[in-house]
């Protein structure tokens, strides 16, 4: 079972399997081989999710397929199988939180975004936290009015992240012409980079975001040319 063995070696993260195929028949082959290999070791896969309406794992009750669920978590990211997209959700209500360094750090740390798809929002929180450290405020001390205004604007952006949905699939098929485009830029307060996947075949051309990363500018490095060089270096590391 070479296909199943390859999938097990490359597409598992701890106990989560995230994989896919270019055709429905290939998907069925992956399902059957992976399930058979792991079952022989007493490891039964459960809670299958798929964006293909005809995909079915088996008739066993312990291995249910949840095609009708609104979303599932894939390595901490919400995935909507019906339209095959990633979405974001903030679990707790933040409207009544007092503007203090403790609360701002707590809210910022709740944003789990390993792909960097929320970089514009998270960068704002990093910049705000940097300002709070510069002011040397206590954890529960009220923050200055200028920073409080920035905090209120940040909360408004957070309340809108439920409406963000980003396609998971980044190219058309294995025979498409694939190009990788990387961009980097810097401002005086922060710098960042992003990578897009552009694919084209006989039917269409598609360009979608793959990943991004950003950092707040260090206090001792304020020249724009240096920050632009930092952004280019960040892109090179992200690309690798």
C-alpha positions as CSV (number, residue, x, y, z in Angstrom):
1,X,0.0,0.0,0.0
2,X,2.5,2.6,-1.1
3,X,0.0,5.5,-1.4
4,X,-1.3,5.0,2.1
5,X,2.2,4.7,3.6
6,X,3.3,7.9,1.9
7,X,0.3,9.8,3.2
8,X,0.9,8.5,6.8
9,X,4.6,9.6,6.6
10,X,4.0,13.1,5.2
11,X,0.5,14.3,6.1
12,X,0.1,13.6,9.8
13,X,0.6,16.2,12.5
14,X,0.6,14.5,15.9
15,X,-2.8,12.6,15.6
16,X,-4.4,14.8,12.9
17,X,-4.4,13.7,9.3
18,X,-4.7,16.5,6.7
19,X,-4.6,15.4,3.1
20,X,-6.3,15.6,-0.2
21,X,-6.3,14.4,-3.8
22,X,-6.7,15.6,-7.4
23,X,-9.5,13.1,-8.1
24,X,-12.3,11.5,-6.2
25,X,-11.0,8.0,-7.0
26,X,-7.6,8.9,-5.7
27,X,-9.2,10.2,-2.5
28,X,-11.0,6.8,-2.1
29,X,-7.7,5.0,-2.5
30,X,-6.1,7.1,0.2
31,X,-9.0,6.6,2.5
32,X,-9.0,2.8,2.1
33,X,-5.2,2.3,2.4
34,X,-4.6,4.7,5.3
35,X,-7.6,3.2,7.2
36,X,-6.4,-0.4,6.6
37,X,-2.8,0.3,7.6
38,X,-3.7,2.1,10.8
39,X,-6.5,-0.4,11.7
40,X,-3.9,-3.2,11.5
41,X,-2.1,-1.5,14.4
42,X,-5.3,-0.9,16.3
43,X,-5.5,2.8,15.4
44,X,-8.9,3.7,14.1
45,X,-9.4,7.1,12.5
46,X,-12.4,9.0,13.7
47,X,-14.2,12.3,13.0
48,X,-13.6,12.5,9.3
49,X,-14.4,15.7,7.4
50,X,-14.5,16.3,3.7
51,X,-15.5,19.0,1.3
52,X,-16.6,16.4,-1.2
53,X,-20.3,15.5,-0.9
54,X,-19.9,11.9,-2.1
55,X,-17.1,11.0,0.2
56,X,-18.0,8.4,2.8
57,X,-15.6,6.7,5.2
58,X,-17.6,3.5,6.2
59,X,-20.7,2.4,7.9
60,X,-19.0,2.1,11.3
61,X,-20.5,4.3,13.9
62,X,-17.2,5.1,15.5
63,X,-15.9,6.6,12.2
64,X,-18.6,9.1,11.3
65,X,-18.2,11.6,8.5
66,X,-19.4,15.1,9.3
67,X,-20.0,16.7,6.0
68,X,-23.0,18.7,7.3
69,X,-21.1,20.4,10.1
70,X,-20.7,24.2,9.8
71,X,-17.0,24.1,10.6
72,X,-14.2,21.9,11.9
73,X,-10.9,22.7,13.5
74,X,-7.8,21.9,11.5
75,X,-4.7,22.4,13.7
76,X,-6.5,25.1,15.6
77,X,-7.9,26.9,12.5
78,X,-11.6,26.8,11.7
79,X,-12.3,25.1,8.4
80,X,-15.7,25.2,6.6
81,X,-16.0,22.0,4.5
82,X,-19.1,23.2,2.6
83,X,-17.2,26.0,0.8
84,X,-13.7,24.7,1.6
85,X,-12.4,27.9,3.3
86,X,-10.7,29.0,6.5
87,X,-12.5,31.3,8.9
88,X,-11.7,32.9,12.2
89,X,-13.7,33.2,15.4
90,X,-13.0,34.9,18.7
91,X,-14.6,32.8,21.4
92,X,-15.0,35.3,24.2
93,X,-16.8,38.6,24.4
94,X,-14.3,41.5,24.5
95,X,-16.7,44.5,24.6
96,X,-16.7,44.9,28.3
97,X,-13.0,44.4,28.9
98,X,-11.2,47.3,30.5
99,X,-8.4,48.9,28.5
100,X,-5.4,47.6,30.5
101,X,-2.1,46.0,29.5
102,X,-3.2,42.7,31.0
103,X,-6.4,42.6,29.0
104,X,-4.9,43.8,25.8
105,X,-2.2,41.1,26.0
106,X,-4.8,38.5,26.9
107,X,-6.9,39.3,23.8
108,X,-3.9,39.5,21.5
109,X,-2.7,36.0,22.6
110,X,-6.1,34.4,21.7
111,X,-5.5,35.1,18.0
112,X,-4.1,31.8,16.7
113,X,-3.0,32.4,13.2
114,X,-0.1,30.1,12.1
115,X,-0.5,31.0,8.4
116,X,-0.4,34.7,9.0
117,X,-3.8,35.3,7.4
118,X,-4.7,37.9,10.0
119,X,-1.4,39.8,9.9
120,X,-2.9,43.2,9.4
121,X,-5.0,42.8,12.6
122,X,-2.3,41.1,14.7
123,X,0.3,43.7,13.7
124,X,-1.9,46.4,15.1
125,X,-2.1,44.6,18.5
126,X,1.7,44.1,18.5
127,X,2.2,47.8,17.9
128,X,-0.2,48.7,20.7
129,X,1.6,46.4,23.1
130,X,4.9,47.9,22.2
131,X,3.5,51.3,23.1
132,X,2.2,50.0,26.4
133,X,5.7,48.7,27.3
134,X,7.3,52.0,26.3
135,X,4.9,53.8,28.7
136,X,6.0,51.4,31.5
137,X,2.4,51.0,32.7
138,X,1.4,48.5,35.4
139,X,-0.7,45.5,34.3
140,X,-4.0,46.8,35.6
141,X,-3.4,50.5,35.2
142,X,-5.7,52.6,32.9
143,X,-4.0,53.4,29.6
144,X,-3.7,57.0,28.1
145,X,-6.5,58.3,26.0
146,X,-4.5,58.0,22.8
147,X,-3.8,54.3,23.3
148,X,-7.4,53.7,24.5
149,X,-8.6,55.0,21.1
150,X,-6.3,52.6,19.3
151,X,-7.6,49.8,21.6
152,X,-11.2,50.6,20.7
153,X,-10.4,50.6,17.0
154,X,-8.6,47.2,17.4
155,X,-11.7,45.8,19.1
156,X,-13.9,46.9,16.2
157,X,-11.6,45.0,13.8
158,X,-11.7,41.9,16.0
159,X,-15.5,41.9,16.1
160,X,-15.5,41.6,12.3
161,X,-13.1,38.6,11.9
162,X,-16.1,36.2,11.8
163,X,-16.9,37.6,8.4
164,X,-13.4,36.7,7.0
165,X,-13.2,33.6,4.9
166,X,-10.1,32.6,2.9
167,X,-10.1,29.8,0.4
168,X,-8.1,26.8,1.5
169,X,-7.3,25.5,-2.0
170,X,-4.5,27.5,-3.5
171,X,-4.3,26.1,-7.1
172,X,-6.4,24.4,-9.7
173,X,-4.8,21.0,-10.3
174,X,-1.4,19.2,-10.6
175,X,-1.1,20.0,-14.3
176,X,-1.6,23.7,-13.9
177,X,1.2,26.3,-14.4
178,X,2.2,27.3,-10.8
179,X,4.0,30.5,-9.9
180,X,5.0,31.7,-6.4
181,X,5.0,35.4,-5.8
182,X,6.5,36.9,-2.7
183,X,6.1,40.5,-1.5
184,X,7.8,42.4,1.3
185,X,7.5,46.0,2.6
186,X,8.2,48.1,5.6
187,X,6.9,51.2,7.4
188,X,8.5,53.0,10.3
189,X,6.4,51.1,12.8
190,X,6.4,47.6,11.4
191,X,7.4,45.4,8.4
192,X,6.1,42.2,6.9
193,X,5.9,39.9,3.9
194,X,3.4,37.6,2.2
195,X,3.4,34.8,-0.4
196,X,0.8,34.2,-3.1
197,X,0.3,31.2,-5.3
198,X,-0.7,31.9,-8.9
199,X,-2.0,29.1,-11.0
200,X,-3.2,29.0,-14.6
201,X,-4.5,26.3,-16.9
202,X,-6.7,26.2,-20.0
203,X,-9.8,27.1,-18.0
204,X,-8.8,29.9,-15.6
205,X,-6.2,31.9,-13.8
206,X,-6.3,32.0,-10.0
207,X,-4.1,33.9,-7.5
208,X,-4.6,33.2,-3.7
209,X,-2.7,34.0,-0.5
210,X,-0.7,31.2,1.0
211,X,1.0,32.7,4.0
212,X,2.3,35.9,5.6
213,X,4.4,37.2,8.5
214,X,5.0,40.5,10.1
215,X,7.0,42.0,12.9
216,X,7.0,45.3,14.8
217,X,10.0,47.5,14.1
218,X,12.6,47.4,16.9
219,X,13.0,50.6,18.9
220,X,16.6,51.0,18.0
221,X,16.2,50.5,14.2
222,X,14.2,53.4,12.9
223,X,15.6,54.0,9.4
224,X,13.3,52.9,6.6
225,X,16.0,51.3,4.4
226,X,17.1,49.1,7.3
227,X,13.5,48.0,7.9
228,X,13.0,47.3,4.3
229,X,16.1,45.0,4.4
230,X,14.6,43.3,7.5
231,X,11.4,42.7,5.5
232,X,13.3,41.2,2.6
233,X,15.1,38.9,5.0
234,X,11.9,37.9,6.6
235,X,10.4,37.0,3.2
236,X,13.5,34.9,2.4
237,X,13.1,32.9,5.6
238,X,9.4,32.5,5.0
239,X,10.0,31.3,1.5
240,X,12.4,28.7,2.6
